[in-house]
Amino acid sequence: MKPEEAALLTYDTNSSEFDSVYERNKFYRGLFGYKQTVTKNGKEYNYEKDGLMDEISCIRIDDSVFIFGKKNQEKVEEYFSSWGEKVTHRIFTVIVEDPELIEKLRN
């Protein structure tokens, strides 16, 4: 399998820029999704909401560092840009040579 271009994302949150902990959590929930359990009338209901990283094929390299397919770059850029100065991010083009990683990024 020949090497393939991908995008590497690194980001950092500027905690002092967020209006509240709620707003900061909203950023992370939008990025990673969340699970919620609600008990009502003695029954338990489980909800799961996908975030951006669930919607695209990506590989987590470290805290705040991901590699994803170039086809998703515009979607990722839009999400991070929508948070303005509250979140700084950079996207770099990288070459992936590992066949397993290339296959994961294609899915």
Contacts in CASP RR format, 6 or more apart in sequence:
PFRMAT RR
TARGET T0000
AUTHOR 0000-0000-0000
METHOD contacts of the structure
MODEL  1
MKPEEAALLTYDTNSSEFDSVYERNKFYRGLFGYKQTVTKNGKEYNYEKD
GLMDEISCIRIDDSVFIFGKKNQEKVEEYFSSWGEKVTHRIFTVIVEDPE
LIEKLRN
1 99 0 8 1.000
1 102 0 8 1.000
3 95 0 8 1.000
3 96 0 8 1.000
3 97 0 8 1.000
3 102 0 8 1.000
4 95 0 8 1.000
4 96 0 8 1.000
4 102 0 8 1.000
4 105 0 8 1.000
5 70 0 8 1.000
5 93 0 8 1.000
5 94 0 8 1.000
5 95 0 8 1.000
5 96 0 8 1.000
6 67 0 8 1.000
6 68 0 8 1.000
6 69 0 8 1.000
6 70 0 8 1.000
6 93 0 8 1.000
6 94 0 8 1.000
6 95 0 8 1.000
6 96 0 8 1.000
6 105 0 8 1.000
7 67 0 8 1.000
7 68 0 8 1.000
7 69 0 8 1.000
7 70 0 8 1.000
7 72 0 8 1.000
7 73 0 8 1.000
7 76 0 8 1.000
7 91 0 8 1.000
7 92 0 8 1.000
7 93 0 8 1.000
7 94 0 8 1.000
8 61 0 8 1.000
8 65 0 8 1.000
8 66 0 8 1.000
8 67 0 8 1.000
8 91 0 8 1.000
8 92 0 8 1.000
8 93 0 8 1.000
8 94 0 8 1.000
9 65 0 8 1.000
9 66 0 8 1.000
9 67 0 8 1.000
9 68 0 8 1.000
9 76 0 8 1.000
9 80 0 8 1.000
9 89 0 8 1.000
9 90 0 8 1.000
9 91 0 8 1.000
10 64 0 8 1.000
10 65 0 8 1.000
10 89 0 8 1.000
10 90 0 8 1.000
10 92 0 8 1.000
11 64 0 8 1.000
11 80 0 8 1.000
11 87 0 8 1.000
11 88 0 8 1.000
11 89 0 8 1.000
11 90 0 8 1.000
12 64 0 8 1.000
12 87 0 8 1.000
12 88 0 8 1.000
12 89 0 8 1.000
13 24 0 8 1.000
13 27 0 8 1.000
13 86 0 8 1.000
13 87 0 8 1.000
14 85 0 8 1.000
14 86 0 8 1.000
14 87 0 8 1.000
14 88 0 8 1.000
15 24 0 8 1.000
17 85 0 8 1.000
17 86 0 8 1.000
18 24 0 8 1.000
18 27 0 8 1.000
18 86 0 8 1.000
23 86 0 8 1.000
27 83 0 8 1.000
27 86 0 8 1.000
27 87 0 8 1.000
29 49 0 8 1.000
29 51 0 8 1.000
30 51 0 8 1.000
30 52 0 8 1.000
30 79 0 8 1.000
31 51 0 8 1.000
31 52 0 8 1.000
31 53 0 8 1.000
31 79 0 8 1.000
32 51 0 8 1.000
32 52 0 8 1.000
32 53 0 8 1.000
32 54 0 8 1.000
33 48 0 8 1.000
33 49 0 8 1.000
33 50 0 8 1.000
33 51 0 8 1.000
33 53 0 8 1.000
33 54 0 8 1.000
34 48 0 8 1.000
34 49 0 8 1.000
35 46 0 8 1.000
35 47 0 8 1.000
35 48 0 8 1.000
35 49 0 8 1.000
36 46 0 8 1.000
36 47 0 8 1.000
36 48 0 8 1.000
36 49 0 8 1.000
37 44 0 8 1.000
37 45 0 8 1.000
37 46 0 8 1.000
37 47 0 8 1.000
38 44 0 8 1.000
38 45 0 8 1.000
38 47 0 8 1.000
39 45 0 8 1.000
52 75 0 8 1.000
52 76 0 8 1.000
52 79 0 8 1.000
53 60 0 8 1.000
53 66 0 8 1.000
55 75 0 8 1.000
56 68 0 8 1.000
56 69 0 8 1.000
56 72 0 8 1.000
56 75 0 8 1.000
56 76 0 8 1.000
57 68 0 8 1.000
57 69 0 8 1.000
57 72 0 8 1.000
57 104 0 8 1.000
57 105 0 8 1.000
57 106 0 8 1.000
57 107 0 8 1.000
58 66 0 8 1.000
58 67 0 8 1.000
58 68 0 8 1.000
58 69 0 8 1.000
58 72 0 8 1.000
58 105 0 8 1.000
59 66 0 8 1.000
59 67 0 8 1.000
59 68 0 8 1.000
59 101 0 8 1.000
59 104 0 8 1.000
59 105 0 8 1.000
60 66 0 8 1.000
61 67 0 8 1.000
67 94 0 8 1.000
67 96 0 8 1.000
67 101 0 8 1.000
67 105 0 8 1.000
68 76 0 8 1.000
68 105 0 8 1.000
69 105 0 8 1.000
69 106 0 8 1.000
70 93 0 8 1.000
73 91 0 8 1.000
76 91 0 8 1.000
77 91 0 8 1.000
80 87 0 8 1.000
80 89 0 8 1.000
96 102 0 8 1.000
96 105 0 8 1.000
END
